[in-house]
Amino acid sequence: NRSIADELERRYGLSGVRVVLNAAPRQAKRAPSGRMRAALGLDGDVKIALYQGNLQPFRSLETLVRAGVSLSPGTALAFLGDGPEEPGLKALARSLGLERRVFFHPRVDQADLP
């Protein structure tokens, strides 16, 4: 981001540090489509805390699953992605009794994301 670029310039005497964004520019806010809730079988009033990305080691995703026990009523945790950690995360959610609070959805192509 720009503040980090400014700090690099200040700290190391650089000039012209450019910020390269790794995501498409944000578009105008759209009304929720309800697709994720429908895909997970959730009611329309359920709030979703979403992790979107690869389910890889060293991302502390098990911490997110464990946090599921502290979610407010009417809130679900959804993982959108896949990877080698998925079976273990699902088993952890089951062991904590979070089958109706923690959900998993396979990865979605970037072009299909809203």
Phi, psi and omega per residue, in radians:
N1 nan 2.991 -3.033
R2 -1.102 -0.653 -3.114
S3 -1.144 -0.621 3.088
I4 -1.211 -0.730 3.090
A5 -1.031 -0.753 3.111
D6 -1.072 -0.725 3.138
E7 -1.149 -0.698 3.087
L8 -1.082 -0.743 3.106
E9 -1.083 -0.790 -3.114
R10 -1.164 -0.835 -3.028
R11 -1.214 -0.672 -3.027
Y12 -1.948 0.142 3.104
G13 1.179 0.477 3.136
L14 -1.506 2.858 3.029
S15 -2.435 2.612 3.087
G16 1.274 0.437 3.094
V17 -1.110 2.230 -3.096
R18 -1.788 2.500 3.084
V19 -1.669 2.182 3.097
V20 -1.968 2.007 -3.122
L21 -1.368 2.476 3.141
N22 -1.784 0.335 3.093
A23 -2.536 2.752 3.112
A24 -1.109 2.588 3.093
P25 -1.002 2.537 -3.112
R26 -1.188 2.326 3.114
Q27 -1.668 2.995 3.100
A28 -0.974 2.510 -3.115
K29 -1.110 2.287 3.111
R30 -1.833 2.738 3.050
A31 -1.173 2.494 3.116
P32 -0.988 2.404 -3.113
S33 -1.493 -0.387 -3.095
G34 1.429 0.007 -3.092
R35 -1.082 -0.733 -3.116
M36 -1.168 -0.784 3.118
R37 -1.036 -0.768 3.141
A38 -1.102 -0.754 -3.122
A39 -1.112 -0.547 -3.117
L40 -1.652 -0.071 -3.132
G41 1.281 0.561 -3.116
L42 -1.763 2.612 3.052
D43 -1.150 2.746 -3.091
G44 -1.138 -0.342 -3.118
D45 -1.637 -0.023 3.127
V46 -1.317 2.259 3.047
K47 -1.454 2.554 -3.111
I48 -2.107 2.155 2.936
A49 -1.579 2.034 -2.952
L50 -1.954 2.279 2.899
Y51 -1.886 2.157 3.109
Q52 -2.112 2.035 -3.138
G53 2.805 -3.059 3.141
N54 -1.283 2.474 3.097
L55 -1.621 1.392 -3.035
Q56 -1.929 2.768 3.055
P57 -1.090 2.823 3.044
F58 1.185 0.366 3.060
R59 -1.907 0.070 3.132
S60 0.978 0.598 -3.128
L61 -1.169 -0.452 3.083
E62 -1.115 -0.510 3.077
T63 -1.126 -0.687 3.079
L64 -1.091 -0.770 3.136
V65 -1.076 -0.805 3.139
R66 -1.069 -0.582 3.107
A67 -1.150 -0.305 3.127
G68 -0.990 -0.492 3.130
V69 -1.208 -0.327 -3.110
S70 -1.779 0.041 3.132
L71 -1.102 2.490 3.071
S72 -1.133 2.701 3.056
P73 -1.003 2.484 -3.128
G74 1.435 0.212 3.103
T75 -2.166 2.399 3.098
A76 -2.138 2.706 3.041
L77 -1.863 2.238 -3.133
A78 -2.175 2.340 3.015
F79 -1.794 2.135 3.106
L80 -1.945 1.767 -3.092
G81 2.694 -3.090 3.087
D82 -2.584 2.988 -3.136
G83 2.741 3.123 -3.014
P84 -1.158 -0.317 -3.131
E85 -1.457 -0.181 -3.038
E86 -0.974 -0.867 -3.125
P87 -1.025 -0.734 3.137
G88 -1.170 -0.666 3.115
L89 -1.163 -0.704 3.096
K90 -1.116 -0.751 3.132
A91 -1.104 -0.712 3.118
L92 -1.105 -0.784 3.119
A93 -1.034 -0.761 3.106
R94 -1.075 -0.776 -3.088
S95 -1.137 -0.426 3.121
L96 -1.648 0.036 3.137
G97 1.235 0.563 -3.053
L98 -1.853 0.398 -3.084
E99 -1.022 -0.493 3.142
R100 -1.755 0.165 3.129
R101 -2.155 -0.453 -3.111
V102 -2.069 2.194 -3.035
F103 -2.209 2.719 3.128
F104 -2.245 2.351 3.104
H105 -2.297 2.383 3.140
P106 -1.068 2.823 3.140
R107 -1.000 2.679 3.134
V108 -2.195 2.384 3.110
D109 -1.004 2.473 -3.126
Q110 -0.896 -0.683 -3.116
A111 -1.134 -0.387 -3.131
D112 -1.596 -0.118 3.109
L113 -1.386 2.495 3.117
P114 -1.199 nan nan
